Amino acid sequence: MAHKWTDNDEALVKQNYLGGISAVETAAMLGTTGPSVRGRIAKFRKDGELPATPKGQHWMKPAPSTDRGSSNPQQNFAGPPVSMEQEVDKMESAVLRRQLEEANRKLNEAADAEIDVVESKSLSPTLSPTRITIGEDPKAGKVSVESQWKDDYDPVKAWESAEKRGKKAIRKAINNGVFDVNFEKGPIAISVISDQHIAPGSTCDFERLREDAELIRDTPGFYAVFGGDGVDNHIKHRSALIHAQSSPDQQWKLFDHYLQLFGDKILTIISGNHDAWTAQIGGVDFLGEIAKQNKICYAPAEARLNISVAGQEYKMMVRHQSGRFNSSLNQTHAVKRHYEYGTDLFDIGVICHHHEAACEAFIRHGLKRYAARPGSYQILSPYAHQYGYSRAIPTCPTFILFPEERRMIGFDDVKDAVWAWGNLEL
């Protein structure tokens, strides 16, 4: 942006020129460029307001004159032409000089303002008042403002407290959602059930919900892990709430009844995005409260299960959704990438949310693993229909885990697992 010249600016240029101050130093004082100042000087020379510089010489600071009474500014010009490096040095020196002058000014102002802390008998030593003298007035004399309270904030103690709280928060974050599950005997089977989206009046398959719950309840050795979105709970999106055929209150009540259908066969529950909306908007983790009332272990978003079947160890990861690694061409891709890049390895990994069923065995580090994604009991939703998603299939990937040896058999759905369980006499 071009410099807007004022009468004062031009007067300073003339004064500095006659006093031997370089164009670069003058530019630094005015906050503009050397070429801009030189252009202004050339104009003044042309108009006869400034004497011309001798031919072949650059405008430079004059050498000390032996004739202090001389009034001719040209007689003080001497020496070789000024290089670019010298010009830069002069500019930096001018900037440093101004910074030093500003620092000295602030120090002098601080010295003039008398600041002292006086003791108060009425307050504790940590709450001593502060008196600040703000100046002197011809009529009022010295003027001071006195505070009767001093902030007792102690940064050392605050930092110590922050360290303790930080350590506690880190421990909680690392261990939250990690569960030790022990089975005295085996084999056993674990089904991952997710995305029920319980909502009367919707396309939720309530019949299949009941059948699967009763099947797990009535089959010895079978257990369930919930993967989130048990209710529709459309409180975040006003349009969806308006068009819903049931209220969130009705949905939560039915979900609580649904939990009873399993008896004592639910190992853990995690929250999905629909469940979490109540906590995000209202500040109440309603799913966590329901799990607590039903004496079921609960964790937000993800559960990691350290499973022991008569001493044989298995690791299972179940989380509701993944913010990365998702692929429209391979549903289990996200699970396998979580195995590769996650903090903890697992034998069985399940990620829910997408309503698209898949179950795949894969080999890592010479051992068979499983990657799975459950289907959904919400067969079709207005959202799915609008954006072209296929109808969901209510499947619950199920894994039979054996004692004494590391052996797993994975099934796409709980019904297939129960059939194999009965016919193979496991």
C-alpha positions as CSV (number, residue, x, y, z in Angstrom):
1,M,0.0,0.0,0.0
2,A,1.4,3.4,-1.0
3,H,2.4,5.8,1.8
4,K,0.0,8.7,2.4
5,W,2.3,11.7,2.8
6,T,1.4,14.4,5.3
7,D,3.0,17.8,5.8
8,N,4.7,16.6,8.9
9,D,6.1,13.6,6.9
10,E,7.5,15.8,4.2
11,A,9.0,18.2,6.8
12,L,10.7,15.2,8.5
13,V,12.2,14.1,5.1
14,K,13.6,17.6,4.5
15,Q,15.0,17.9,8.0
16,N,16.7,14.4,7.8
17,Y,18.1,15.1,4.4
18,L,19.7,18.3,5.5
19,G,20.9,16.6,8.7
20,G,22.5,13.8,6.8
21,I,20.1,11.0,7.8
22,S,19.8,8.3,5.2
23,A,16.6,7.6,3.2
24,V,16.5,4.1,4.7
25,E,16.5,5.5,8.3
26,T,13.9,8.0,7.4
27,A,11.7,5.3,5.8
28,A,12.0,3.3,9.1
29,M,10.8,6.3,11.1
30,L,7.8,6.9,8.8
31,G,6.9,3.2,8.3
32,T,7.5,3.3,4.6
33,T,10.2,2.2,2.1
34,G,13.5,3.7,1.1
35,P,12.5,4.1,-2.6
36,S,9.3,6.0,-1.5
37,V,11.5,8.5,0.5
38,R,14.0,8.8,-2.3
39,G,11.2,9.6,-4.7
40,R,9.9,12.3,-2.4
41,I,13.5,13.8,-2.1
42,A,13.8,13.8,-5.9
43,K,10.6,15.8,-6.1
44,F,11.9,18.3,-3.6
45,R,15.2,18.7,-5.5
46,K,13.3,19.2,-8.8
47,D,11.1,21.9,-7.1
48,G,14.2,23.6,-5.7
49,E,13.1,22.9,-2.0
50,L,16.3,20.8,-1.4
51,P,19.8,21.1,-2.8
52,A,20.9,18.5,-5.3
53,T,23.3,15.8,-4.3
54,P,26.7,16.1,-6.1
55,K,26.8,14.0,-9.2
56,G,28.0,10.4,-8.8
57,Q,27.4,10.3,-5.0
58,H,24.7,8.5,-3.1
59,W,22.7,10.3,-0.4
60,M,24.5,9.4,2.8
61,K,25.1,10.5,6.3
62,P,27.7,13.3,6.4
63,A,31.1,12.9,7.9
64,P,31.8,15.0,11.0
65,S,32.4,18.6,10.0
66,T,35.3,20.6,11.4
67,D,33.4,23.7,10.8
68,R,30.5,23.5,13.2
69,G,29.2,26.8,12.2
70,S,28.8,26.0,8.6
71,S,25.3,26.3,7.2
72,N,26.0,24.6,3.9
73,P,24.7,21.0,4.1
74,Q,26.6,20.0,0.9
75,Q,30.0,20.6,2.3
76,N,29.5,17.7,4.8
77,F,29.0,15.1,2.0
78,A,32.1,12.9,1.8
79,G,33.3,9.3,1.5
80,P,32.6,6.4,-0.9
81,P,29.1,5.4,-2.1
82,V,26.9,3.5,0.4
83,S,26.4,-0.2,-0.3
84,M,23.2,-2.2,0.1
85,E,24.6,-4.0,3.1
86,Q,25.4,-0.6,4.7
87,E,21.8,0.6,4.0
88,V,20.4,-2.5,5.7
89,D,22.7,-2.1,8.7
90,K,21.5,1.5,9.0
91,M,17.8,0.5,8.9
92,E,18.3,-2.2,11.5
93,S,20.2,0.2,13.7
94,A,17.4,2.7,13.4
95,V,14.8,0.1,14.4
96,L,16.9,-1.0,17.4
97,R,17.4,2.6,18.4
98,R,13.6,3.2,18.4
99,Q,13.0,0.0,20.3
100,L,15.5,1.1,22.9
101,E,14.0,4.5,23.2
102,E,10.5,2.9,23.7
103,A,11.8,0.6,26.4
104,N,13.4,3.5,28.2
105,R,10.2,5.4,28.0
106,K,8.2,2.6,29.5
107,L,10.8,2.1,32.3
108,N,10.6,5.8,33.2
109,E,6.8,5.7,33.3
110,A,6.9,2.7,35.6
111,A,9.3,4.5,37.9
112,D,7.0,7.5,38.0
113,A,4.0,5.3,39.0
114,E,4.6,4.3,42.6
115,I,3.3,0.8,43.3
116,D,3.6,-0.6,46.7
117,V,1.9,-3.3,48.7
118,V,0.9,-2.4,52.3
119,E,0.0,-4.7,55.1
120,S,-3.6,-4.8,56.4
121,K,-4.4,-5.8,59.9
122,S,-8.0,-6.7,58.9
123,L,-7.0,-9.2,56.3
124,S,-4.8,-12.2,56.2
125,P,-1.2,-11.8,54.8
126,T,-2.2,-13.5,51.5
127,L,-5.0,-11.0,51.0
128,S,-3.1,-7.8,51.5
129,P,-4.5,-4.7,49.7
130,T,-2.6,-2.9,47.0
131,R,-2.2,0.9,46.8
132,I,-1.3,2.4,43.5
133,T,-0.4,6.1,43.1
134,I,-1.8,7.2,39.8
135,G,-0.5,10.8,39.7
136,E,-0.6,14.2,41.2
137,D,-3.3,16.9,40.7
138,P,-2.8,20.6,41.4
139,K,-6.0,20.6,43.5
140,A,-6.2,17.1,44.7
141,G,-2.6,16.4,45.4
142,K,-1.4,12.8,45.1
143,V,-4.1,10.4,44.0
144,S,-4.0,6.7,44.8
145,V,-6.4,3.8,44.4
146,E,-6.3,1.1,47.1
147,S,-7.6,-2.4,46.8
148,Q,-8.8,-4.2,49.9
149,W,-8.4,-7.6,48.3
150,K,-5.5,-9.2,46.5
151,D,-5.9,-12.3,44.3
152,D,-4.6,-15.2,46.3
153,Y,-4.0,-17.4,43.2
154,D,-1.0,-19.6,43.7
155,P,0.4,-20.8,40.3
156,V,2.6,-23.4,42.0
157,K,-0.3,-25.0,43.8
158,A,-2.5,-24.7,40.7
159,W,0.1,-26.4,38.6
160,E,0.5,-29.3,41.1
161,S,-3.3,-29.7,41.2
162,A,-3.4,-29.7,37.4
163,E,-0.8,-32.4,37.3
164,K,-2.7,-34.6,39.6
165,R,-6.0,-34.1,37.8
166,G,-4.2,-34.7,34.4
167,K,-2.7,-38.0,35.7
168,K,-6.1,-39.1,36.9
169,A,-7.8,-38.2,33.7
170,I,-5.2,-40.1,31.6
171,R,-5.6,-43.2,33.8
172,K,-9.4,-43.0,33.4
173,A,-9.2,-42.5,29.7
174,I,-6.9,-45.4,29.2
175,N,-8.9,-47.8,31.4
176,N,-12.4,-46.6,30.6
177,G,-14.2,-49.3,28.6
178,V,-11.7,-52.1,29.4
179,F,-13.4,-55.1,31.0
180,D,-12.1,-58.5,32.3
181,V,-14.6,-61.2,31.5
182,N,-14.0,-64.6,33.1
183,F,-15.7,-67.9,32.2
184,E,-15.0,-70.9,34.4
185,K,-15.7,-73.4,31.7
186,G,-16.2,-73.4,27.9
187,P,-16.8,-73.3,25.1
188,I,-18.9,-70.1,25.1
189,A,-20.4,-67.8,22.4
190,I,-20.6,-64.0,22.3
191,S,-23.0,-62.2,19.9
192,V,-22.5,-58.5,19.1
193,I,-25.9,-56.9,18.8
194,S,-26.2,-53.3,17.5
195,D,-28.3,-50.6,15.9
196,Q,-31.7,-51.8,17.2
197,H,-33.0,-48.2,16.8
198,I,-36.1,-49.0,18.9
199,A,-38.9,-46.7,17.9
200,P,-42.6,-47.7,17.8
201,G,-44.1,-46.7,14.5
202,S,-40.8,-47.1,12.6
203,T,-39.4,-49.9,10.4
204,C,-37.8,-51.5,13.5
205,D,-38.1,-55.3,13.4
206,F,-39.4,-55.8,16.9
207,E,-40.2,-59.4,16.3
208,R,-36.7,-60.3,15.4
209,L,-35.4,-58.2,18.3
210,R,-37.4,-60.4,20.7
211,E,-36.5,-63.7,19.0
212,D,-32.8,-63.0,19.1
213,A,-32.9,-61.9,22.7
214,E,-34.8,-65.0,23.8
215,L,-32.5,-67.2,21.7
216,I,-29.5,-65.9,23.5
217,R,-31.2,-66.1,26.9
218,D,-32.3,-69.6,26.4
219,T,-29.1,-71.1,24.9
220,P,-26.6,-72.1,27.6
221,G,-23.2,-70.6,27.0
222,F,-24.4,-67.7,24.8
223,Y,-23.9,-64.1,25.7
224,A,-24.4,-60.6,24.2
225,V,-22.4,-57.4,23.8
226,F,-24.4,-54.3,22.8
227,G,-22.8,-52.1,20.1
228,G,-24.8,-48.9,20.4
229,D,-27.8,-47.1,19.0
230,G,-30.3,-49.1,21.0
231,V,-33.0,-46.3,20.4
232,D,-33.7,-43.9,17.7
233,N,-33.7,-40.9,20.1
234,H,-34.0,-38.2,17.5
235,I,-33.6,-35.2,19.9
236,K,-30.7,-33.7,17.9
237,H,-32.5,-33.3,14.6
238,R,-35.8,-31.3,15.0
239,S,-37.3,-32.4,11.7
240,A,-36.7,-36.1,12.5
241,L,-38.2,-35.6,15.9
242,I,-41.3,-33.9,14.5
243,H,-42.0,-36.7,12.0
244,A,-41.2,-39.5,14.5
245,Q,-44.1,-41.7,15.5
246,S,-42.9,-42.1,19.1
247,S,-41.1,-39.9,21.6
248,P,-37.6,-40.6,23.0
249,D,-39.3,-41.3,26.4
250,Q,-41.3,-44.1,24.9
251,Q,-38.3,-45.5,23.1
252,W,-36.1,-45.6,26.3
253,K,-38.9,-47.3,28.2
254,L,-39.1,-50.0,25.6
255,F,-35.3,-50.4,25.5
256,D,-35.3,-50.9,29.2
257,H,-37.9,-53.7,28.8
258,Y,-35.8,-55.1,25.9
259,L,-32.9,-55.5,28.3
260,Q,-35.0,-57.7,30.6
261,L,-35.6,-60.2,27.7
262,F,-31.9,-61.2,27.9
263,G,-32.0,-62.1,31.5
264,D,-28.4,-62.0,32.8
265,K,-26.8,-62.7,29.4
266,I,-25.6,-59.1,28.6
267,L,-21.8,-58.7,29.2
268,T,-21.4,-55.0,28.3
269,I,-23.1,-52.1,26.6
270,I,-21.5,-49.2,24.7
271,S,-23.2,-46.1,23.4
272,G,-23.8,-45.1,19.8
273,N,-24.2,-41.7,18.3
274,H,-28.0,-41.8,18.8
275,D,-27.6,-42.8,22.4
276,A,-25.0,-40.1,23.0
277,W,-27.3,-37.2,21.8
278,T,-29.0,-37.1,25.2
279,A,-25.6,-36.6,27.0
280,Q,-24.4,-34.1,24.4
281,I,-27.6,-32.0,24.5
282,G,-29.0,-32.5,28.0
283,G,-25.8,-33.4,29.9
284,V,-27.3,-36.7,31.1
285,D,-25.9,-40.0,30.0
286,F,-29.3,-41.8,30.0
287,L,-27.9,-45.0,28.6
288,G,-25.3,-45.2,31.3
289,E,-28.0,-44.7,33.9
290,I,-30.2,-47.5,32.5
291,A,-27.2,-49.8,32.4
292,K,-26.4,-49.0,36.0
293,Q,-30.0,-49.7,37.1
294,N,-29.8,-53.1,35.3
295,K,-26.4,-53.9,36.7
296,I,-24.7,-54.1,33.3
297,C,-21.2,-52.9,32.6
298,Y,-21.2,-49.8,30.4
299,A,-18.7,-47.6,28.5
300,P,-19.1,-44.8,25.9
301,A,-18.3,-45.6,22.3
302,E,-15.9,-48.5,22.7
303,A,-15.4,-51.6,24.9
304,R,-12.3,-53.8,25.0
305,L,-12.9,-57.2,26.6
306,N,-10.1,-59.3,28.0
307,I,-11.9,-62.7,27.9
308,S,-10.8,-65.8,29.8
309,V,-12.4,-69.1,28.9
310,A,-11.2,-71.6,31.5
311,G,-7.8,-69.8,31.4
312,Q,-7.6,-69.5,27.6
313,E,-7.2,-65.7,26.8
314,Y,-9.0,-63.8,24.0
315,K,-9.2,-60.1,23.3
316,M,-12.2,-58.5,21.7
317,M,-12.7,-54.9,20.6
318,V,-16.2,-53.5,20.0
319,R,-16.8,-49.9,19.1
320,H,-19.8,-48.2,17.6
321,Q,-18.3,-46.3,14.8
322,S,-15.0,-45.3,13.2
323,G,-14.2,-41.9,12.0
324,R,-11.5,-43.2,9.7
325,F,-10.6,-46.1,7.5
326,N,-14.1,-46.7,6.2
327,S,-14.5,-48.2,2.8
328,S,-17.5,-48.6,0.6
329,L,-15.8,-51.6,-1.2
330,N,-14.8,-53.5,1.9
331,Q,-16.9,-53.2,5.1
332,T,-14.3,-54.9,7.3
333,H,-11.5,-52.7,6.1
334,A,-12.0,-50.2,9.0
335,V,-11.7,-53.1,11.5
336,K,-8.5,-54.4,10.1
337,R,-7.0,-50.9,10.0
338,H,-7.8,-50.5,13.6
339,Y,-5.9,-53.7,14.3
340,E,-2.9,-52.3,12.4
341,Y,-2.9,-48.8,13.8
342,G,-4.7,-49.2,17.2
343,T,-3.0,-49.1,20.6
344,D,-4.1,-52.7,21.5
345,L,-4.2,-55.8,19.4
346,F,-7.3,-58.0,19.4
347,D,-8.5,-61.4,18.3
348,I,-12.0,-60.2,17.4
349,G,-12.8,-56.7,16.2
350,V,-16.4,-55.4,15.6
351,I,-17.4,-52.0,14.4
352,C,-21.1,-51.1,14.1
353,H,-23.0,-48.1,12.9
354,H,-23.1,-48.7,9.1
355,H,-26.1,-51.2,9.2
356,E,-24.2,-53.4,6.7
357,A,-23.4,-56.9,7.9
358,A,-20.0,-58.5,7.3
359,C,-17.8,-61.1,8.9
360,E,-14.4,-62.0,7.8
361,A,-11.5,-64.1,9.1
362,F,-8.0,-62.7,8.4
363,I,-4.5,-63.7,9.4
364,R,-2.1,-61.4,11.3
365,H,1.1,-62.4,12.9
366,G,0.5,-66.0,12.1
367,L,-2.9,-66.2,13.9
368,K,-6.5,-66.2,12.7
369,R,-8.4,-63.1,13.7
370,Y,-12.0,-61.9,13.0
371,A,-13.3,-58.6,11.6
372,A,-17.0,-58.1,11.7
373,R,-19.8,-55.5,11.3
374,P,-23.3,-56.2,12.5
375,G,-26.5,-55.5,10.5
376,S,-29.4,-53.4,11.9
377,Y,-32.9,-54.1,13.2
378,Q,-33.9,-50.8,11.5
379,I,-34.7,-52.3,8.2
380,L,-35.1,-49.0,6.3
381,S,-35.2,-45.4,7.5
382,P,-36.1,-42.2,5.7
383,Y,-32.5,-41.2,5.8
384,A,-31.3,-44.5,4.2
385,H,-34.0,-44.3,1.6
386,Q,-33.2,-40.7,0.7
387,Y,-29.5,-41.3,0.3
388,G,-29.8,-44.6,-1.5
389,Y,-28.7,-47.1,1.2
390,S,-29.8,-50.7,0.9
391,R,-32.3,-52.3,3.3
392,A,-30.6,-53.6,6.4
393,I,-30.4,-57.2,7.5
394,P,-30.8,-57.8,11.3
395,T,-27.7,-60.0,11.8
396,C,-25.6,-60.4,15.0
397,P,-22.1,-61.7,14.3
398,T,-21.4,-64.4,16.8
399,F,-18.1,-66.0,17.9
400,I,-17.6,-69.4,19.7
401,L,-14.5,-69.4,21.9
402,F,-12.9,-72.6,23.2
403,P,-11.1,-73.4,26.4
404,E,-7.6,-75.1,26.7
405,E,-6.6,-74.0,23.1
406,R,-6.9,-70.8,21.1
407,R,-9.7,-71.7,18.7
408,M,-12.4,-69.4,17.4
409,I,-15.3,-70.0,15.1
410,G,-17.1,-67.0,13.7
411,F,-20.7,-66.8,12.3
412,D,-22.5,-64.1,10.4
413,D,-25.5,-64.4,12.7
414,V,-26.6,-65.7,16.1
415,K,-29.1,-68.1,14.5
416,D,-26.4,-69.9,12.5
417,A,-24.2,-70.1,15.6
418,V,-27.0,-71.6,17.7
419,W,-27.7,-74.2,14.9
420,A,-24.0,-75.2,14.8
421,W,-23.9,-75.2,18.6
422,G,-26.7,-77.8,18.7
423,N,-25.8,-79.9,15.8
424,L,-22.1,-80.2,16.4
425,E,-22.6,-80.9,20.1
426,L,-20.2,-78.1,21.2
